[in-house]
Amino acid sequence: MELNSIMNTQLLELQQTVQMSVLQNAMNMETTSAVQLLEQMPEQPAVHPYKGSVIDIQA
């Protein structure tokens, strides 16, 4: 019974380690994909939606 308990604990720890590894790999892939998308975006100067183009002269 003691050996069974030890093996069960080790199996649970292994499952947790594998889950964390898979999660880490997924996060790394998503980060890499996001960086690639940002690098592929054409550079556009930041333009204010109305500043410099609309003059409000109402009092």
C-alpha positions in Angstrom: 0.0 0.0 0.0 2.9 2.4 0.8 4.5 1.8 -2.6 1.2 2.4 -4.4 0.7 5.8 -2.6 4.3 6.9 -3.5 3.7 5.9 -7.1 0.4 7.7 -7.2 2.0 10.9 -5.8 4.8 10.7 -8.4 2.4 10.2 -11.2 0.4 13.3 -10.1 3.6 15.3 -10.0 4.6 14.1 -13.4 1.2 15.0 -14.8 1.5 18.5 -13.3 5.0 18.9 -14.8 3.8 17.8 -18.2 0.8 20.2 -18.1 3.0 23.1 -17.1 5.4 22.2 -19.9 2.6 22.1 -22.5 1.2 25.4 -21.1 4.7 27.1 -21.3 5.2 25.9 -24.9 1.7 27.1 -25.9 2.5 30.5 -24.4 5.8 30.7 -26.2 4.2 29.9 -29.5 1.5 32.5 -29.0 4.1 35.1 -28.1 6.2 34.2 -31.1 3.1 34.5 -33.3 2.2 37.9 -31.9 5.7 39.2 -32.4 5.7 37.9 -36.0 2.3 39.6 -36.7 3.7 42.9 -35.2 6.8 42.7 -37.3 4.8 42.1 -40.5 2.5 45.1 -39.9 3.4 48.0 -42.2 4.7 51.0 -40.4 2.2 53.8 -40.3 2.7 57.1 -38.7 0.4 57.7 -35.8 -2.3 60.1 -36.8 -4.7 61.8 -34.4 -8.3 61.3 -35.5 -9.1 65.0 -35.6 -6.3 67.0 -34.2 -4.9 69.4 -36.8 -7.7 68.8 -39.3 -10.8 70.2 -37.6 -11.2 73.7 -36.2 -14.1 74.4 -33.8 -14.8 78.1 -33.8 -18.1 78.0 -31.8 -18.2 80.0 -28.7 
